[in-house]
Amino acid sequence: MVRLIKYLVIVGVLAVLGLVAYAYIGPWFGADFSVPVQEIRKPVLLDAE
């Protein structure tokens, strides 16, 4: 059981390292992580008496 937990921890650490590496190296390979910017305006009706 301890061996299974050890392997799961190792796989989890490798997954986190892979995600961090993809976040840093991804833009060099064409991955675009920027948020699309668009202004949104909606009228708001206030029911104040």
mmCIF file as Biopython writes it, N, C-alpha, C and O atoms, coordinates in Angstrom:
data_model
#
loop_
_atom_site.group_PDB
_atom_site.id
_atom_site.type_symbol
_atom_site.label_atom_id
_atom_site.label_alt_id
_atom_site.label_comp_id
_atom_site.label_asym_id
_atom_site.label_entity_id
_atom_site.label_seq_id
_atom_site.pdbx_PDB_ins_code
_atom_site.Cartn_x
_atom_site.Cartn_y
_atom_site.Cartn_z
_atom_site.occupancy
_atom_site.B_iso_or_equiv
_atom_site.auth_seq_id
_atom_site.auth_asym_id
_atom_site.pdbx_PDB_model_num
ATOM 1   N N  . MET A ? 1  ? 0.820   -1.193 0.000   1.0 0.0 1  A 1 
ATOM 2   C CA . MET A ? 1  ? 0.000   0.000  0.000   1.0 0.0 1  A 1 
ATOM 3   C C  . MET A ? 1  ? 0.866   1.259  0.000   1.0 0.0 1  A 1 
ATOM 4   O O  . MET A ? 1  ? 0.549   2.243  -0.669  1.0 0.0 1  A 1 
ATOM 5   N N  . VAL A ? 2  ? 1.956   1.216  0.755   1.0 0.0 2  A 1 
ATOM 6   C CA . VAL A ? 2  ? 2.860   2.361  0.798   1.0 0.0 2  A 1 
ATOM 7   C C  . VAL A ? 2  ? 3.501   2.579  -0.561  1.0 0.0 2  A 1 
ATOM 8   O O  . VAL A ? 2  ? 3.720   3.719  -0.971  1.0 0.0 2  A 1 
ATOM 9   N N  . ARG A ? 3  ? 3.801   1.497  -1.259  1.0 0.0 3  A 1 
ATOM 10  C CA . ARG A ? 3  ? 4.404   1.597  -2.583  1.0 0.0 3  A 1 
ATOM 11  C C  . ARG A ? 3  ? 3.448   2.277  -3.562  1.0 0.0 3  A 1 
ATOM 12  O O  . ARG A ? 3  ? 3.880   3.081  -4.388  1.0 0.0 3  A 1 
ATOM 13  N N  . LEU A ? 4  ? 2.166   1.966  -3.480  1.0 0.0 4  A 1 
ATOM 14  C CA . LEU A ? 4  ? 1.159   2.590  -4.342  1.0 0.0 4  A 1 
ATOM 15  C C  . LEU A ? 4  ? 1.058   4.083  -4.068  1.0 0.0 4  A 1 
ATOM 16  O O  . LEU A ? 4  ? 0.986   4.881  -5.003  1.0 0.0 4  A 1 
ATOM 17  N N  . ILE A ? 5  ? 1.052   4.461  -2.816  1.0 0.0 5  A 1 
ATOM 18  C CA . ILE A ? 5  ? 0.989   5.880  -2.454  1.0 0.0 5  A 1 
ATOM 19  C C  . ILE A ? 5  ? 2.240   6.601  -2.934  1.0 0.0 5  A 1 
ATOM 20  O O  . ILE A ? 5  ? 2.162   7.736  -3.406  1.0 0.0 5  A 1 
ATOM 21  N N  . LYS A ? 6  ? 3.387   5.953  -2.818  1.0 0.0 6  A 1 
ATOM 22  C CA . LYS A ? 6  ? 4.639   6.551  -3.276  1.0 0.0 6  A 1 
ATOM 23  C C  . LYS A ? 6  ? 4.592   6.793  -4.783  1.0 0.0 6  A 1 
ATOM 24  O O  . LYS A ? 6  ? 5.011   7.854  -5.245  1.0 0.0 6  A 1 
ATOM 25  N N  . TYR A ? 7  ? 4.094   5.834  -5.552  1.0 0.0 7  A 1 
ATOM 26  C CA . TYR A ? 7  ? 3.995   6.012  -6.992  1.0 0.0 7  A 1 
ATOM 27  C C  . TYR A ? 7  ? 2.991   7.105  -7.358  1.0 0.0 7  A 1 
ATOM 28  O O  . TYR A ? 7  ? 3.215   7.862  -8.302  1.0 0.0 7  A 1 
ATOM 29  N N  . LEU A ? 8  ? 1.898   7.189  -6.623  1.0 0.0 8  A 1 
ATOM 30  C CA . LEU A ? 8  ? 0.914   8.247  -6.891  1.0 0.0 8  A 1 
ATOM 31  C C  . LEU A ? 8  ? 1.499   9.626  -6.607  1.0 0.0 8  A 1 
ATOM 32  O O  . LEU A ? 8  ? 1.243   10.571 -7.353  1.0 0.0 8  A 1 
ATOM 33  N N  . VAL A ? 9  ? 2.277   9.749  -5.547  1.0 0.0 9  A 1 
ATOM 34  C CA . VAL A ? 9  ? 2.924   11.027 -5.235  1.0 0.0 9  A 1 
ATOM 35  C C  . VAL A ? 9  ? 3.927   11.382 -6.329  1.0 0.0 9  A 1 
ATOM 36  O O  . VAL A ? 9  ? 4.003   12.540 -6.742  1.0 0.0 9  A 1 
ATOM 37  N N  . ILE A ? 10 ? 4.688   10.415 -6.798  1.0 0.0 10 A 1 
ATOM 38  C CA . ILE A ? 10 ? 5.661   10.665 -7.866  1.0 0.0 10 A 1 
ATOM 39  C C  . ILE A ? 10 ? 4.953   11.095 -9.148  1.0 0.0 10 A 1 
ATOM 40  O O  . ILE A ? 10 ? 5.390   12.035 -9.812  1.0 0.0 10 A 1 
ATOM 41  N N  . VAL A ? 11 ? 3.877   10.421 -9.495  1.0 0.0 11 A 1 
ATOM 42  C CA . VAL A ? 11 ? 3.123   10.794 -10.697 1.0 0.0 11 A 1 
ATOM 43  C C  . VAL A ? 11 ? 2.521   12.186 -10.538 1.0 0.0 11 A 1 
ATOM 44  O O  . VAL A ? 11 ? 2.491   12.957 -11.498 1.0 0.0 11 A 1 
ATOM 45  N N  . GLY A ? 12 ? 2.044   12.519 -9.346  1.0 0.0 12 A 1 
ATOM 46  C CA . GLY A ? 12 ? 1.497   13.851 -9.102  1.0 0.0 12 A 1 
ATOM 47  C C  . GLY A ? 12 ? 2.551   14.937 -9.247  1.0 0.0 12 A 1 
ATOM 48  O O  . GLY A ? 12 ? 2.294   15.983 -9.843  1.0 0.0 12 A 1 
ATOM 49  N N  . VAL A ? 13 ? 3.729   14.692 -8.706  1.0 0.0 13 A 1 
ATOM 50  C CA . VAL A ? 13 ? 4.826   15.666 -8.824  1.0 0.0 13 A 1 
ATOM 51  C C  . VAL A ? 13 ? 5.230   15.828 -10.284 1.0 0.0 13 A 1 
ATOM 52  O O  . VAL A ? 13 ? 5.463   16.948 -10.739 1.0 0.0 13 A 1 
ATOM 53  N N  . LEU A ? 14 ? 5.314   14.736 -11.015 1.0 0.0 14 A 1 
ATOM 54  C CA . LEU A ? 14 ? 5.658   14.824 -12.440 1.0 0.0 14 A 1 
ATOM 55  C C  . LEU A ? 14 ? 4.591   15.571 -13.228 1.0 0.0 14 A 1 
ATOM 56  O O  . LEU A ? 14 ? 4.915   16.314 -14.154 1.0 0.0 14 A 1 
ATOM 57  N N  . ALA A ? 15 ? 3.328   15.384 -12.875 1.0 0.0 15 A 1 
ATOM 58  C CA . ALA A ? 15 ? 2.245   16.099 -13.557 1.0 0.0 15 A 1 
ATOM 59  C C  . ALA A ? 15 ? 2.338   17.596 -13.291 1.0 0.0 15 A 1 
ATOM 60  O O  . ALA A ? 15 ? 2.155   18.398 -14.207 1.0 0.0 15 A 1 
ATOM 61  N N  . VAL A ? 16 ? 2.617   17.978 -12.061 1.0 0.0 16 A 1 
ATOM 62  C CA . VAL A ? 16 ? 2.763   19.402 -11.732 1.0 0.0 16 A 1 
ATOM 63  C C  . VAL A ? 16 ? 3.963   19.992 -12.458 1.0 0.0 16 A 1 
ATOM 64  O O  . VAL A ? 16 ? 3.876   21.093 -13.002 1.0 0.0 16 A 1 
ATOM 65  N N  . LEU A ? 17 ? 5.067   19.284 -12.474 1.0 0.0 17 A 1 
ATOM 66  C CA . LEU A ? 17 ? 6.250   19.777 -13.195 1.0 0.0 17 A 1 
ATOM 67  C C  . LEU A ? 17 ? 5.986   19.895 -14.694 1.0 0.0 17 A 1 
ATOM 68  O O  . LEU A ? 17 ? 6.448   20.840 -15.333 1.0 0.0 17 A 1 
ATOM 69  N N  . GLY A ? 18 ? 5.253   18.949 -15.252 1.0 0.0 18 A 1 
ATOM 70  C CA . GLY A ? 18 ? 4.905   19.027 -16.667 1.0 0.0 18 A 1 
ATOM 71  C C  . GLY A ? 18 ? 4.008   20.211 -16.969 1.0 0.0 18 A 1 
ATOM 72  O O  . GLY A ? 18 ? 4.174   20.870 -17.995 1.0 0.0 18 A 1 
ATOM 73  N N  . LEU A ? 19 ? 3.065   20.487 -16.094 1.0 0.0 19 A 1 
ATOM 74  C CA . LEU A ? 19 ? 2.177   21.634 -16.290 1.0 0.0 19 A 1 
ATOM 75  C C  . LEU A ? 19 ? 2.937   22.948 -16.200 1.0 0.0 19 A 1 
ATOM 76  O O  . LEU A ? 19 ? 2.695   23.863 -16.987 1.0 0.0 19 A 1 
ATOM 77  N N  . VAL A ? 20 ? 3.843   23.045 -15.255 1.0 0.0 20 A 1 
ATOM 78  C CA . VAL A ? 20 ? 4.659   24.264 -15.124 1.0 0.0 20 A 1 
ATOM 79  C C  . VAL A ? 20 ? 5.564   24.425 -16.339 1.0 0.0 20 A 1 
ATOM 80  O O  . VAL A ? 20 ? 5.719   25.532 -16.853 1.0 0.0 20 A 1 
ATOM 81  N N  . ALA A ? 21 ? 6.158   23.338 -16.797 1.0 0.0 21 A 1 
ATOM 82  C CA . ALA A ? 21 ? 7.017   23.413 -17.986 1.0 0.0 21 A 1 
ATOM 83  C C  . ALA A ? 21 ? 6.208   23.829 -19.207 1.0 0.0 21 A 1 
ATOM 84  O O  . ALA A ? 21 ? 6.682   24.624 -20.018 1.0 0.0 21 A 1 
ATOM 85  N N  . TYR A ? 22 ? 5.000   23.308 -19.348 1.0 0.0 22 A 1 
ATOM 86  C CA . TYR A ? 22 ? 4.154   23.689 -20.482 1.0 0.0 22 A 1 
ATOM 87  C C  . TYR A ? 22 ? 3.775   25.165 -20.405 1.0 0.0 22 A 1 
ATOM 88  O O  . TYR A ? 22 ? 3.701   25.837 -21.434 1.0 0.0 22 A 1 
ATOM 89  N N  . ALA A ? 23 ? 3.536   25.674 -19.208 1.0 0.0 23 A 1 
ATOM 90  C CA . ALA A ? 23 ? 3.182   27.084 -19.049 1.0 0.0 23 A 1 
ATOM 91  C C  . ALA A ? 23 ? 4.331   27.998 -19.468 1.0 0.0 23 A 1 
ATOM 92  O O  . ALA A ? 23 ? 4.099   29.067 -20.032 1.0 0.0 23 A 1 
ATOM 93  N N  . TYR A ? 24 ? 5.566   27.584 -19.197 1.0 0.0 24 A 1 
ATOM 94  C CA . TYR A ? 24 ? 6.710   28.415 -19.556 1.0 0.0 24 A 1 
ATOM 95  C C  . TYR A ? 24 ? 7.172   28.196 -20.995 1.0 0.0 24 A 1 
ATOM 96  O O  . TYR A ? 24 ? 7.577   29.151 -21.658 1.0 0.0 24 A 1 
ATOM 97  N N  . ILE A ? 25 ? 7.119   26.972 -21.485 1.0 0.0 25 A 1 
ATOM 98  C CA . ILE A ? 25 ? 7.652   26.658 -22.809 1.0 0.0 25 A 1 
ATOM 99  C C  . ILE A ? 25 ? 6.574   26.745 -23.886 1.0 0.0 25 A 1 
ATOM 100 O O  . ILE A ? 25 ? 6.905   26.901 -25.061 1.0 0.0 25 A 1 
ATOM 101 N N  . GLY A ? 26 ? 5.308   26.649 -23.525 1.0 0.0 26 A 1 
ATOM 102 C CA . GLY A ? 26 ? 4.206   26.642 -24.479 1.0 0.0 26 A 1 
ATOM 103 C C  . GLY A ? 26 ? 4.184   27.810 -25.455 1.0 0.0 26 A 1 
ATOM 104 O O  . GLY A ? 26 ? 3.987   27.593 -26.651 1.0 0.0 26 A 1 
ATOM 105 N N  . PRO A ? 27 ? 4.380   29.051 -24.984 1.0 0.0 27 A 1 
ATOM 106 C CA . PRO A ? 27 ? 4.361   30.180 -25.932 1.0 0.0 27 A 1 
ATOM 107 C C  . PRO A ? 27 ? 5.422   30.101 -27.021 1.0 0.0 27 A 1 
ATOM 108 O O  . PRO A ? 27 ? 5.223   30.659 -28.100 1.0 0.0 27 A 1 
ATOM 109 N N  . TRP A ? 28 ? 6.535   29.429 -26.778 1.0 0.0 28 A 1 
ATOM 110 C CA . TRP A ? 28 ? 7.559   29.271 -27.811 1.0 0.0 28 A 1 
ATOM 111 C C  . TRP A ? 28 ? 7.081   28.357 -28.929 1.0 0.0 28 A 1 
ATOM 112 O O  . TRP A ? 28 ? 7.579   28.430 -30.053 1.0 0.0 28 A 1 
ATOM 113 N N  . PHE A ? 29 ? 6.118   27.499 -28.621 1.0 0.0 29 A 1 
ATOM 114 C CA . PHE A ? 29 ? 5.612   26.560 -29.616 1.0 0.0 29 A 1 
ATOM 115 C C  . PHE A ? 29 ? 4.250   26.963 -30.162 1.0 0.0 29 A 1 
ATOM 116 O O  . PHE A ? 29 ? 3.584   26.163 -30.819 1.0 0.0 29 A 1 
ATOM 117 N N  . GLY A ? 30 ? 3.828   28.202 -29.894 1.0 0.0 30 A 1 
ATOM 118 C CA . GLY A ? 30 ? 2.602   28.711 -30.489 1.0 0.0 30 A 1 
ATOM 119 C C  . GLY A ? 30 ? 1.377   28.667 -29.601 1.0 0.0 30 A 1 
ATOM 120 O O  . GLY A ? 30 ? 0.298   29.049 -30.054 1.0 0.0 30 A 1 
ATOM 121 N N  . ALA A ? 31 ? 1.484   28.227 -28.374 1.0 0.0 31 A 1 
ATOM 122 C CA . ALA A ? 31 ? 0.333   28.226 -27.472 1.0 0.0 31 A 1 
ATOM 123 C C  . ALA A ? 31 ? 0.102   29.648 -26.968 1.0 0.0 31 A 1 
ATOM 124 O O  . ALA A ? 31 ? 1.028   30.283 -26.463 1.0 0.0 31 A 1 
ATOM 125 N N  . ASP A ? 32 ? -1.108  30.146 -27.099 1.0 0.0 32 A 1 
ATOM 126 C CA . ASP A ? 32 ? -1.426  31.511 -26.691 1.0 0.0 32 A 1 
ATOM 127 C C  . ASP A ? 32 ? -2.292  31.457 -25.438 1.0 0.0 32 A 1 
ATOM 128 O O  . ASP A ? 32 ? -3.428  30.985 -25.482 1.0 0.0 32 A 1 
ATOM 129 N N  . PHE A ? 33 ? -1.753  31.940 -24.327 1.0 0.0 33 A 1 
ATOM 130 C CA . PHE A ? 33 ? -2.462  31.896 -23.059 1.0 0.0 33 A 1 
ATOM 131 C C  . PHE A ? 33 ? -3.082  33.233 -22.691 1.0 0.0 33 A 1 
ATOM 132 O O  . PHE A ? 33 ? -3.620  33.372 -21.592 1.0 0.0 33 A 1 
ATOM 133 N N  . SER A ? 34 ? -3.023  34.219 -23.575 1.0 0.0 34 A 1 
ATOM 134 C CA . SER A ? 34 ? -3.559  35.536 -23.232 1.0 0.0 34 A 1 
ATOM 135 C C  . SER A ? 34 ? -5.088  35.522 -23.266 1.0 0.0 34 A 1 
ATOM 136 O O  . SER A ? 34 ? -5.709  34.777 -24.023 1.0 0.0 34 A 1 
ATOM 137 N N  . VAL A ? 35 ? -5.655  36.351 -22.439 1.0 0.0 35 A 1 
ATOM 138 C CA . VAL A ? 35 ? -7.106  36.452 -22.329 1.0 0.0 35 A 1 
ATOM 139 C C  . VAL A ? 35 ? -7.622  37.353 -23.441 1.0 0.0 35 A 1 
ATOM 140 O O  . VAL A ? 35 ? -7.077  38.437 -23.651 1.0 0.0 35 A 1 
ATOM 141 N N  . PRO A ? 36 ? -8.667  36.929 -24.164 1.0 0.0 36 A 1 
ATOM 142 C CA . PRO A ? 36 ? -9.230  37.821 -25.182 1.0 0.0 36 A 1 
ATOM 143 C C  . PRO A ? 36 ? -9.885  39.036 -24.513 1.0 0.0 36 A 1 
ATOM 144 O O  . PRO A ? 36 ? -10.698 38.896 -23.599 1.0 0.0 36 A 1 
ATOM 145 N N  . VAL A ? 37 ? -9.516  40.219 -24.985 1.0 0.0 37 A 1 
ATOM 146 C CA . VAL A ? 37 ? -10.010 41.456 -24.389 1.0 0.0 37 A 1 
ATOM 147 C C  . VAL A ? 37 ? -11.168 41.980 -25.225 1.0 0.0 37 A 1 
ATOM 148 O O  . VAL A ? 37 ? -11.041 42.183 -26.432 1.0 0.0 37 A 1 
ATOM 149 N N  . GLN A ? 38 ? -12.285 42.193 -24.569 1.0 0.0 38 A 1 
ATOM 150 C CA . GLN A ? 38 ? -13.457 42.728 -25.247 1.0 0.0 38 A 1 
ATOM 151 C C  . GLN A ? 38 ? -14.286 43.491 -24.216 1.0 0.0 38 A 1 
ATOM 152 O O  . GLN A ? 38 ? -14.581 42.979 -23.137 1.0 0.0 38 A 1 
ATOM 153 N N  . GLU A ? 39 ? -14.655 44.722 -24.566 1.0 0.0 39 A 1 
ATOM 154 C CA . GLU A ? 39 ? -15.454 45.531 -23.656 1.0 0.0 39 A 1 
ATOM 155 C C  . GLU A ? 39 ? -16.923 45.149 -23.800 1.0 0.0 39 A 1 
ATOM 156 O O  . GLU A ? 39 ? -17.447 45.054 -24.910 1.0 0.0 39 A 1 
ATOM 157 N N  . ILE A ? 40 ? -17.570 44.934 -22.678 1.0 0.0 40 A 1 
ATOM 158 C CA . ILE A ? 40 ? -18.983 44.574 -22.678 1.0 0.0 40 A 1 
ATOM 159 C C  . ILE A ? 40 ? -19.743 45.623 -21.863 1.0 0.0 40 A 1 
ATOM 160 O O  . ILE A ? 40 ? -19.408 45.894 -20.710 1.0 0.0 40 A 1 
ATOM 161 N N  . ARG A ? 41 ? -20.763 46.201 -22.480 1.0 0.0 41 A 1 
ATOM 162 C CA . ARG A ? 41 ? -21.595 47.189 -21.786 1.0 0.0 41 A 1 
ATOM 163 C C  . ARG A ? 41 ? -23.026 46.698 -21.799 1.0 0.0 41 A 1 
ATOM 164 O O  . ARG A ? 41 ? -23.569 46.353 -22.849 1.0 0.0 41 A 1 
ATOM 165 N N  . LYS A ? 42 ? -23.635 46.671 -20.619 1.0 0.0 42 A 1 
ATOM 166 C CA . LYS A ? 42 ? -25.018 46.283 -20.484 1.0 0.0 42 A 1 
ATOM 167 C C  . LYS A ? 42 ? -25.728 47.288 -19.602 1.0 0.0 42 A 1 
ATOM 168 O O  . LYS A ? 42 ? -25.193 47.690 -18.569 1.0 0.0 42 A 1 
ATOM 169 N N  . PRO A ? 43 ? -26.930 47.702 -19.993 1.0 0.0 43 A 1 
ATOM 170 C CA . PRO A ? 43 ? -27.654 48.638 -19.138 1.0 0.0 43 A 1 
ATOM 171 C C  . PRO A ? 43 ? -28.161 47.935 -17.869 1.0 0.0 43 A 1 
ATOM 172 O O  . PRO A ? 43 ? -28.554 46.769 -17.891 1.0 0.0 43 A 1 
ATOM 173 N N  . VAL A ? 44 ? -28.134 48.679 -16.785 1.0 0.0 44 A 1 
ATOM 174 C CA . VAL A ? 44 ? -28.593 48.138 -15.497 1.0 0.0 44 A 1 
ATOM 175 C C  . VAL A ? 44 ? -29.756 48.980 -15.023 1.0 0.0 44 A 1 
ATOM 176 O O  . VAL A ? 44 ? -29.652 50.203 -14.918 1.0 0.0 44 A 1 
ATOM 177 N N  . LEU A ? 45 ? -30.869 48.316 -14.736 1.0 0.0 45 A 1 
ATOM 178 C CA . LEU A ? 45 ? -32.039 49.012 -14.206 1.0 0.0 45 A 1 
ATOM 179 C C  . LEU A ? 45 ? -32.077 48.827 -12.700 1.0 0.0 45 A 1 
ATOM 180 O O  . LEU A ? 45 ? -32.130 47.705 -12.198 1.0 0.0 45 A 1 
ATOM 181 N N  . LEU A ? 46 ? -32.048 49.958 -11.980 1.0 0.0 46 A 1 
ATOM 182 C CA . LEU A ? 46 ? -32.096 49.910 -10.532 1.0 0.0 46 A 1 
ATOM 183 C C  . LEU A ? 46 ? -33.513 50.210 -10.069 1.0 0.0 46 A 1 
ATOM 184 O O  . LEU A ? 46 ? -34.121 51.185 -10.511 1.0 0.0 46 A 1 
ATOM 185 N N  . ASP A ? 47 ? -34.031 49.392 -9.198  1.0 0.0 47 A 1 
ATOM 186 C CA . ASP A ? 47 ? -35.397 49.569 -8.686  1.0 0.0 47 A 1 
ATOM 187 C C  . ASP A ? 47 ? -35.311 50.236 -7.310  1.0 0.0 47 A 1 
ATOM 188 O O  . ASP A ? 47 ? -35.585 49.613 -6.284  1.0 0.0 47 A 1 
ATOM 189 N N  . ALA A ? 48 ? -34.930 51.495 -7.309  1.0 0.0 48 A 1 
ATOM 190 C CA . ALA A ? 48 ? -34.802 52.239 -6.054  1.0 0.0 48 A 1 
ATOM 191 C C  . ALA A ? 48 ? -35.972 53.206 -5.918  1.0 0.0 48 A 1 
ATOM 192 O O  . ALA A ? 48 ? -36.304 53.942 -6.848  1.0 0.0 48 A 1 
ATOM 193 N N  . GLU A ? 49 ? -36.580 53.189 -4.755  1.0 0.0 49 A 1 
ATOM 194 C CA . GLU A ? 49 ? -37.716 54.087 -4.534  1.0 0.0 49 A 1 
ATOM 195 C C  . GLU A ? 49 ? -37.428 55.059 -3.426  1.0 0.0 49 A 1 
ATOM 196 O O  . GLU A ? 49 ? -38.274 55.892 -3.101  1.0 0.0 49 A 1 
#
